[in-house]
Amino acid sequence: MKIKRFEDIEAWKLARELTLKVYRLTKHPEFMKDYGLKNQIQEAAGSSMHNIAEGFDSETNPEFIRFLRYGKRSCTEVQSELYVALDQNYISHDEFDDVYEQARKTRAAIRGFINYLKEYESNKSGNHEP
């Protein structure tokens, strides 16, 4: 499948789902009161999808990869913040597991896309070493 729009990128679709799940979690009454954590986890989740979209308009694959790495790190940040929410009893273990797994899948898809772009660049330059 040729990617014509950032919305075609599988990692972006997964990041969008992650963002949706995080926003649902932060609607819990106790979670809503913790403005710092609520804002931080929402920003991290949004950053995962926004960096993929922003990187899509990069002029080069290396620059796109840089944005993808930011998005990947944002997924890890969401996972870390989920522990705070769990420890404060803002979310259940099942909710934690669901969103943590979504962040893991998103991070893995971003990593796979990075590897694809690196391989493409390597082949394009005539250097066939990964």
Rosetta silent file (secondary structure, phi, psi, omega in degrees, C-alpha in Angstrom):
SEQUENCE: MKIKRFEDIEAWKLARELTLKVYRLTKHPEFMKDYGLKNQIQEAAGSSMHNIAEGFDSETNPEFIRFLRYGKRSCTEVQSELYVALDQNYISHDEFDDVYEQARKTRAAIRGFINYLKEYESNKSGNHEP
SCORE:     score description
SCORE:     0.000 S_00000001
   1 L     0.000  126.394  177.901    0.000    0.000    0.000 S_00000001
   2 L   -79.050  136.923  179.280    1.384    3.355   -1.016 S_00000001
   3 L   -91.187  114.163 -179.882    1.295    6.007    1.674 S_00000001
   4 L  -107.472  -25.121 -179.675   -0.240    9.162    0.266 S_00000001
   5 L  -136.514  156.017  179.978   -1.418   10.793    3.488 S_00000001
   6 H   -61.601  -25.855  179.672   -0.254   10.519    7.079 S_00000001
   7 H   -67.109  -14.721  177.961   -3.607    8.907    7.839 S_00000001
   8 H   -81.124  -12.644 -175.453   -2.457    5.913    5.739 S_00000001
   9 L   -79.753  122.211 -177.456    0.371    5.134    8.159 S_00000001
  10 H   -58.135  -40.184  179.716   -0.495    2.159   10.388 S_00000001
  11 H   -62.493  -36.383  177.940    1.530    3.555   13.293 S_00000001
  12 H   -65.813  -40.788  178.481   -0.469    6.789   13.130 S_00000001
  13 H   -61.016  -42.231  178.297   -3.731    4.817   13.258 S_00000001
  14 H   -67.057  -38.816  178.459   -2.504    2.966   16.351 S_00000001
  15 H   -65.968  -36.115  176.285   -1.351    6.240   17.937 S_00000001
  16 H   -62.908  -43.653  177.967   -4.781    7.720   17.290 S_00000001
  17 H   -63.778  -39.738  176.694   -6.368    4.760   19.087 S_00000001
  18 H   -59.876  -45.604 -179.845   -3.907    5.219   21.967 S_00000001
  19 H   -61.924  -42.774  177.720   -4.879    8.883   22.224 S_00000001
  20 H   -59.668  -45.492 -179.535   -8.571    7.990   22.230 S_00000001
  21 H   -64.978  -40.343  179.328   -8.049    5.458   25.025 S_00000001
  22 H   -64.479  -43.821  179.387   -6.015    7.902   27.111 S_00000001
  23 H   -62.744  -36.892  176.345   -8.663   10.604   26.785 S_00000001
  24 H   -63.281  -43.782  179.995  -11.331    8.103   27.885 S_00000001
  25 H   -60.561  -41.991 -173.821   -9.259    7.168   30.942 S_00000001
  26 L   -74.629   -1.079  174.178   -8.729   10.765   31.964 S_00000001
  27 L   -85.148   -8.111  174.965  -12.484   11.306   32.114 S_00000001
  28 L   -59.926  137.315 -174.502  -12.635    9.253   35.329 S_00000001
  29 H   -52.786  -46.365 -179.244  -13.667   11.668   38.097 S_00000001
  30 H   -68.098  -38.005  179.688  -10.577   11.181   40.268 S_00000001
  31 H   -64.296  -40.377 -178.229   -8.242   11.324   37.271 S_00000001
  32 H   -60.589  -30.211 -178.295   -9.842   14.575   36.088 S_00000001
  33 H   -74.260  -22.115  179.553   -8.942   16.246   39.381 S_00000001
  34 L   -90.460   79.692 -172.689   -5.224   15.530   38.907 S_00000001
  35 H   -58.989  -38.953 -178.919   -4.692   18.238   36.310 S_00000001
  36 H   -62.006  -52.851 -179.220   -0.947   17.751   36.086 S_00000001
  37 H   -67.034  -41.861  179.955   -1.048   14.034   35.359 S_00000001
  38 H   -57.713  -49.216 -179.179   -4.159   14.343   33.177 S_00000001
  39 H   -65.724  -41.038 -177.632   -2.546   17.000   30.989 S_00000001
  40 H   -63.554  -46.132 -177.512    0.802   15.207   30.864 S_00000001
  41 H   -72.227  -34.533  176.100   -0.587   11.849   29.747 S_00000001
  42 H   -65.549  -42.959  179.343   -2.942   13.488   27.239 S_00000001
  43 H   -64.821  -40.049  179.945   -0.063   15.500   25.760 S_00000001
  44 H   -65.474  -44.383  179.096    2.169   12.427   25.556 S_00000001
  45 H   -63.140  -47.344  178.066   -0.515   10.382   23.812 S_00000001
  46 H   -60.827  -38.160  179.057   -1.286   13.205   21.397 S_00000001
  47 H   -61.024  -33.674 -179.734    2.411   13.692   20.769 S_00000001
  48 H   -61.675  -42.367 -179.240    2.693   10.096   19.590 S_00000001
  49 H   -82.678  -35.742 -177.252    0.264   10.718   16.728 S_00000001
  50 H   -68.358  -35.788  178.866    1.184   14.344   16.050 S_00000001
  51 H   -68.516  -33.753  175.776    4.868   13.601   15.594 S_00000001
  52 H   -65.088  -45.970  179.878    4.073   10.924   13.027 S_00000001
  53 H   -63.437  -45.481 -179.423    1.862   13.392   11.145 S_00000001
  54 H   -64.302  -41.913  179.423    4.412   16.196   11.406 S_00000001
  55 H   -64.805  -27.904 -179.913    7.249   13.937   10.329 S_00000001
  56 H   -57.036  -33.305  179.744    5.265   12.856    7.278 S_00000001
  57 L   -89.283   13.076  176.565    5.869   16.293    5.781 S_00000001
  58 L   -65.258  153.489  179.514    9.606   16.086    6.345 S_00000001
  59 L   -79.971  -20.340 -176.921   11.784   16.722    3.343 S_00000001
  60 L  -137.763  157.267  175.793   13.921   13.646    3.987 S_00000001
  61 H   -63.919  -41.049  177.323   13.555   10.182    5.479 S_00000001
  62 H   -58.473  -36.701  177.548   16.226   10.885    8.133 S_00000001
  63 H   -69.953  -39.255  176.458   14.196   13.889    9.292 S_00000001
  64 H   -60.190  -43.974  179.013   11.005   11.776    9.250 S_00000001
  65 H   -59.469  -38.228  178.990   12.802    9.157   11.351 S_00000001
  66 H   -60.153  -45.020  178.509   13.706   11.854   13.882 S_00000001
  67 H   -67.386  -38.337  177.744   10.011   12.712   14.332 S_00000001
  68 H   -61.532  -37.918  178.028    9.058    9.045   14.503 S_00000001
  69 H   -64.184  -37.886  175.588   11.546    8.592   17.334 S_00000001
  70 H   -61.041  -44.294  179.098    9.865   11.433   19.229 S_00000001
  71 H   -62.142  -39.932  178.929    6.528    9.680   18.757 S_00000001
  72 H   -63.187  -43.242  178.925    7.985    6.377   19.949 S_00000001
  73 H   -64.817  -33.196  177.902    9.333    8.015   23.103 S_00000001
  74 H   -64.378  -34.548  176.066    5.922    9.557   23.746 S_00000001
  75 H   -62.926  -41.555  178.341    4.439    6.052   23.840 S_00000001
  76 H   -65.186  -38.146  177.581    6.937    5.089   26.513 S_00000001
  77 H   -61.869  -43.161  176.979    6.036    8.234   28.439 S_00000001
  78 H   -57.427  -45.069 -179.309    2.351    7.217   28.351 S_00000001
  79 H   -59.999  -42.686  179.424    3.301    3.816   29.765 S_00000001
  80 H   -64.807  -42.297 -179.591    5.218    5.401   32.616 S_00000001
  81 H   -67.899  -28.063  175.666    2.381    7.794   33.424 S_00000001
  82 H   -60.782  -34.563  177.729   -0.062    4.889   33.479 S_00000001
  83 H   -63.107  -39.437  178.352    1.826    3.557   36.497 S_00000001
  84 H   -63.567  -45.457  179.552    1.177    6.806   38.345 S_00000001
  85 H   -61.530  -40.800  178.154   -2.517    6.603   37.479 S_00000001
  86 H   -65.546  -46.434 -178.686   -2.643    2.981   38.631 S_00000001
  87 H   -63.793  -28.225  178.216   -0.746    3.702   41.853 S_00000001
  88 L   -90.537    4.831 -179.738   -3.149    6.540   42.642 S_00000001
  89 L    61.091   31.830  175.046   -6.140    4.244   41.972 S_00000001
  90 L   -80.864  -25.690 -177.359   -7.378    6.464   39.136 S_00000001
  91 L  -135.512  159.449  177.965   -7.642    3.438   36.834 S_00000001
  92 L   -84.973  168.523  176.206   -8.151   -0.304   37.211 S_00000001
  93 H   -63.060  -38.388  178.801   -5.571   -2.982   36.403 S_00000001
  94 H   -64.695  -42.460  177.593   -7.602   -3.959   33.334 S_00000001
  95 H   -64.149  -43.003  176.875   -7.638   -0.365   32.074 S_00000001
  96 H   -56.234  -51.401 -176.855   -3.918   -0.109   32.749 S_00000001
  97 H   -60.049  -42.109 -178.356   -3.241   -3.327   30.822 S_00000001
  98 H   -62.647  -50.516 -176.173   -5.393   -2.265   27.870 S_00000001
  99 H   -74.110  -36.474  176.558   -3.818    1.158   27.377 S_00000001
 100 H   -59.362  -43.982  179.373   -0.298   -0.073   28.202 S_00000001
 101 H   -66.032  -37.429  177.131   -0.665   -2.720   25.472 S_00000001
 102 H   -63.785  -40.958  177.287   -1.951   -0.126   23.004 S_00000001
 103 H   -64.721  -38.808  179.039    1.119    1.999   23.716 S_00000001
 104 H   -64.580  -45.548  179.297    3.352   -1.055   23.238 S_00000001
 105 H   -63.081  -39.576  179.571    1.745   -1.916   19.896 S_00000001
 106 H   -65.363  -46.332  178.896    2.029    1.680   18.753 S_00000001
 107 H   -60.235  -41.637  179.920    5.680    1.884   19.769 S_00000001
 108 H   -65.047  -40.314  178.902    6.418   -1.392   17.970 S_00000001
 109 H   -66.049  -39.944  177.453    4.707   -0.163   14.787 S_00000001
 110 H   -64.087  -44.802  178.725    6.684    3.076   14.892 S_00000001
 111 H   -59.427  -42.614  178.041    9.912    1.121   15.425 S_00000001
 112 H   -62.915  -39.511  179.069    9.044   -1.096   12.452 S_00000001
 113 H   -67.940  -39.684  175.644    8.376    1.936   10.278 S_00000001
 114 H   -58.584  -47.734 -179.670   11.688    3.479   11.345 S_00000001
 115 H   -60.744  -40.223  177.515   13.470    0.258   10.389 S_00000001
 116 H   -60.877  -47.239 -178.768   11.694    0.233    7.018 S_00000001
 117 H   -66.137  -37.370  177.356   12.739    3.824    6.289 S_00000001
 118 H   -64.715  -42.354  178.317   16.329    3.148    7.366 S_00000001
 119 H   -64.204  -41.623  178.091   16.480    0.098    5.095 S_00000001
 120 H   -60.235  -45.668  178.909   15.011    2.115    2.228 S_00000001
 121 H   -62.647  -40.840 -179.864   17.643    4.810    2.724 S_00000001
 122 H   -63.412  -44.227  179.590   20.385    2.200    2.877 S_00000001
 123 H   -69.404  -35.213 -179.908   19.249    0.575   -0.373 S_00000001
 124 H   -64.725  -37.180 -178.135   18.767    3.939   -2.060 S_00000001
 125 L   -84.532   -1.007  179.362   22.344    4.940   -1.333 S_00000001
 126 L    86.091   -1.610  177.735   23.695    1.657   -2.646 S_00000001
 127 L   -93.731  107.109 -173.947   24.813    0.548    0.788 S_00000001
 128 L   -91.317   14.597  174.826   23.079   -2.793    1.325 S_00000001
 129 L   -88.854  138.313 -179.853   24.138   -3.214    4.950 S_00000001
 130 L   -67.535    0.000    0.000   21.310   -2.650    7.451 S_00000001
